[in-house]
Amino acid sequence: MTGILMDVKRMAVHDGPGLRTTLFLKGCPLSCLWCHNPEGQRPKPEIGLFPEKCIGCGKCREVCPNGTAGRAACIVCGACASVCTAGARKLYGREITLDEALRIALEDRIFYGSTGGVTLSGGEPLMQADFAAALLRELCARGVHTAVDTCGHAPWSAFEKTLPYCGLYLFDVKHMDSEKHRAATGRGNGLILENLARLSAAGARIQVRIPLIPGINDDEENILRTGEFLKKIGPEKIKLLPYHDMAHVKYRAIGMEDTLPARPEDMMERLHRSLDLLKGMNLPAYSDQ
């Protein structure tokens, strides 16, 4: 069994409890305007080009099967990225076996302690549900705490496969109005909210994450509607994530249209207003900021 791995983050402290290793799987059904991991949206591997880092050594052309190392003729073999010592080329996504993924996940096990573990993120890890479930199962068998960071837009069958082996779901809630959700992410929110309710009914541990996007979902009406819905779900925690626009370079690198909204100067004021609204509803809302 194989999956498509995009990246690995070690010693992560924001992807679940304790110190964690986060494996980012490639592919996502959403195309959020504010996506800070645009390289995770497409399900297949791709090359990121960072010309500002290029030192002109020519090694990429030497190893390129087409002799050009240009985007138009690229077959995404990754050869150019493997020889680029300046970081001007990066391969986003590669096929990985279950055994290799397990080895990577366990390399830092000594640091997990009693609270840390492994998180699967993306992209959307449930787009690779069979691979994700198999990896979670192997980790559970070794006593490692597991978490899945999900946008929630996946068939319920994908959640069913991971549910027995997932210690915690980090579940994004982006907007309560389905059409506004579609305009901002490319999909309505019906399946997402249904999956969240079903996870809650199944007794899963859930922490909700709300990426707060200025002018899109940070208005008082949406925050209050979100709070009313989450009262029925009963998540352990609700984390508000302040928007940042630091991914411009990655959009350029993969040749994708940059849709990032501008970050307003009063971003933190907006965050704390929303936080106060949710806390005023006696919800377990917090932010690291």
C-alpha positions in Angstrom: 0.0 0.0 0.0 1.3 3.5 -0.9 0.2 7.1 -0.3 1.4 10.5 -1.6 3.3 12.3 1.1 3.8 16.1 0.7 5.8 17.1 3.7 6.8 16.2 7.3 7.0 18.6 10.2 8.8 17.4 13.3 8.5 18.7 16.9 5.1 20.3 16.0 3.3 22.0 18.8 0.1 23.3 17.1 -1.1 20.0 15.5 -2.6 18.4 18.6 -1.4 17.8 22.2 2.2 17.6 23.1 5.2 17.3 20.8 4.2 15.7 17.5 5.3 14.6 14.1 2.9 15.8 11.4 2.7 14.0 8.1 1.1 16.1 5.3 -0.7 14.0 2.7 -1.3 15.5 -0.7 -4.7 16.4 -2.2 -7.7 18.4 -0.9 -11.3 18.6 -2.1 -11.5 22.3 -1.1 -9.8 25.3 -2.8 -10.0 27.9 0.0 -9.2 31.4 -1.1 -6.9 31.8 1.9 -5.2 28.4 1.7 -1.7 28.6 3.2 -0.7 25.2 1.8 -1.7 25.6 -1.8 0.9 22.9 -2.7 -1.4 20.4 -0.9 -4.5 21.0 -3.1 -3.6 18.9 -6.2 -3.5 15.2 -5.5 -0.5 14.5 -7.7 3.2 15.5 -7.1 4.4 18.8 -8.5 7.5 20.9 -8.7 7.8 24.2 -6.9 10.1 26.8 -8.6 11.8 29.5 -6.5 13.8 31.5 -9.1 14.9 34.0 -6.5 17.0 31.3 -4.9 18.7 30.1 -8.1 22.5 30.4 -8.3 22.7 29.4 -11.9 24.7 26.2 -11.4 22.9 24.4 -14.3 22.7 21.1 -12.4 18.9 21.0 -12.9 19.3 21.0 -16.7 22.0 18.3 -16.5 19.6 15.8 -14.8 16.4 16.8 -16.5 15.2 14.0 -18.8 14.0 16.7 -21.3 17.1 18.8 -20.8 15.3 22.0 -20.0 14.1 21.9 -16.4 11.3 24.2 -17.4 7.7 23.9 -16.1 6.1 23.3 -19.6 8.1 20.1 -20.3 8.2 18.9 -16.7 7.3 15.3 -16.0 7.6 15.8 -12.2 10.3 13.2 -11.8 12.0 15.2 -9.0 15.5 14.9 -10.4 16.1 18.6 -10.5 14.9 19.1 -6.9 17.2 16.3 -5.7 20.3 18.1 -7.0 19.4 21.7 -6.3 21.4 22.7 -3.2 20.1 26.3 -3.3 16.5 25.3 -2.7 15.3 26.8 -6.0 13.3 23.7 -6.7 11.2 21.6 -4.4 9.3 18.4 -5.1 5.9 18.6 -3.5 4.6 15.1 -3.1 6.1 11.7 -3.5 4.8 8.1 -3.4 5.6 6.5 -0.1 5.0 3.0 1.3 3.2 2.3 4.5 6.4 0.9 6.1 8.3 4.1 5.2 5.6 6.4 6.5 5.5 4.4 9.7 9.3 4.6 10.0 9.2 8.4 9.6 6.4 8.7 12.1 8.3 6.7 14.7 11.7 8.3 14.4 10.9 11.0 17.0 8.9 8.7 19.3 11.3 9.3 22.2 10.1 12.9 22.3 6.3 12.2 22.3 6.2 11.4 26.0 2.7 10.8 27.4 0.9 13.6 25.6 2.5 13.8 22.1 2.2 11.6 19.0 1.5 11.7 15.3 -0.9 13.9 13.3 -2.0 13.3 9.7 -2.7 16.6 7.9 -2.7 17.9 4.4 -4.2 18.8 2.1 -6.9 16.5 3.3 -5.6 13.2 4.7 -9.0 11.5 4.3 -8.6 11.8 0.5 -6.2 8.9 1.1 -8.5 7.2 3.6 -7.2 3.6 3.2 -3.6 4.7 3.5 -4.4 7.0 6.5 -6.4 4.3 8.3 -3.7 1.7 7.8 -1.0 4.1 9.2 -3.1 5.1 12.1 -3.8 1.4 12.9 -0.1 0.6 12.9 0.6 3.6 15.2 -2.1 2.6 17.6 -0.8 -0.9 17.8 2.5 0.6 19.0 0.9 2.8 21.6 1.3 6.1 19.8 -1.3 8.8 20.1 -2.9 9.7 16.8 -4.7 12.7 15.4 -6.3 13.7 12.1 -6.5 17.3 10.9 -9.4 17.4 8.5 -11.5 19.9 6.6 -14.4 17.5 7.0 -15.3 17.2 3.3 -15.0 13.5 2.8 -17.4 10.5 2.5 -18.5 9.2 5.9 -16.9 5.9 4.9 -13.5 7.6 5.2 -14.3 8.7 8.7 -15.5 5.2 9.5 -12.2 3.7 8.4 -10.1 6.0 10.6 -12.5 6.3 13.6 -11.2 3.1 15.5 -7.6 4.4 15.3 -7.9 8.2 15.6 -7.4 9.5 19.1 -8.4 13.1 18.2 -9.9 14.8 15.2 -8.9 18.4 14.6 -11.9 19.5 12.6 -12.1 22.8 10.6 -15.4 24.8 10.6 -15.2 27.7 8.1 -18.6 29.1 7.6 -22.2 28.4 8.5 -23.8 29.7 5.3 -23.4 26.9 2.7 -23.4 29.3 -0.3 -20.9 31.6 1.2 -18.8 28.5 2.1 -19.0 27.4 -1.5 -17.9 30.8 -2.7 -14.9 30.8 -0.4 -13.9 27.1 -0.6 -15.4 25.7 -3.8 -17.8 23.4 -1.8 -20.9 23.8 0.3 -20.8 23.0 4.0 -23.6 20.3 4.2 -21.4 17.3 4.1 -18.8 18.9 6.5 -21.4 19.7 9.2 -23.1 16.4 8.8 -19.8 14.6 9.3 -19.0 16.7 12.4 -22.4 15.8 13.9 -21.9 12.1 13.1 -18.4 12.1 14.6 -19.8 13.7 17.8 -22.6 11.1 17.9 -20.0 8.3 17.5 -18.2 9.5 20.6 -15.0 10.7 18.8 -12.7 13.2 20.5 -13.0 16.5 18.6 -11.3 19.8 18.7 -12.8 22.4 16.3 -10.6 24.8 14.5 -12.0 28.1 13.0 -9.6 29.8 10.6 -10.7 33.4 11.0 -10.7 35.1 7.6 -11.3 38.9 7.5 -14.4 39.8 5.5 -15.3 36.2 4.9 -16.3 34.5 8.2 -15.4 36.9 11.0 -18.7 38.8 11.1 -20.7 38.7 14.3 -23.7 36.8 12.7 -21.5 34.0 11.4 -19.6 33.6 14.7 -22.8 33.4 16.7 -24.3 30.9 14.3 -21.1 28.9 14.5 -21.3 29.0 18.3 -24.9 27.8 18.3 -24.1 24.9 16.1 -21.0 23.9 18.1 -23.1 23.9 21.3 -24.8 20.9 19.9 -21.6 19.2 19.0 -19.8 19.7 22.3 -16.1 19.7 21.1 -13.4 19.6 23.8 -11.9 22.8 22.5 -12.5 25.5 19.9 -9.4 27.1 18.6 -9.5 30.4 16.6 -6.7 30.7 14.1 -5.8 34.2 13.0 -5.4 34.6 9.2 -1.9 35.2 7.8 -0.9 35.9 4.2 2.6 34.5 4.1 2.0 31.9 1.4 2.3 34.2 -1.7 5.6 32.7 -2.7 4.2 29.2 -2.7 1.4 30.2 -5.1 4.0 31.6 -7.5 6.2 28.5 -7.1 3.6 26.1 -8.3 2.0 28.4 -10.9 -1.3 28.7 -9.2 -3.4 31.9 -9.1 -2.8 33.7 -5.8 -6.1 34.2 -4.1 -4.9 35.2 -0.7 -6.9 38.1 0.8 -4.9 41.0 2.3 -4.4 40.7 6.0 -5.9 43.7 7.8 -4.0 45.7 10.4 -6.7 45.0 13.0 -6.5 41.2 12.5 -5.9 40.5 16.2 -8.7 42.8 17.2 -11.0 40.9 15.0 -9.7 37.6 16.5 -10.4 38.8 20.1 -13.8 40.1 19.2 -14.8 36.7 17.8 -13.2 34.9 20.8 -15.2 37.1 23.2 -18.4 36.2 21.4 -17.8 32.5 21.7 -16.6 32.7 25.3 -19.8 34.6 26.0 -21.7 31.6 24.9 -19.8 29.5 27.5 -17.9 27.6 24.7 -14.4 26.4 25.3 -12.9 28.8 22.8 -9.2 29.9 22.9 -6.4 31.1 20.7 -2.6 30.8 20.9 -2.3 34.5 19.9 
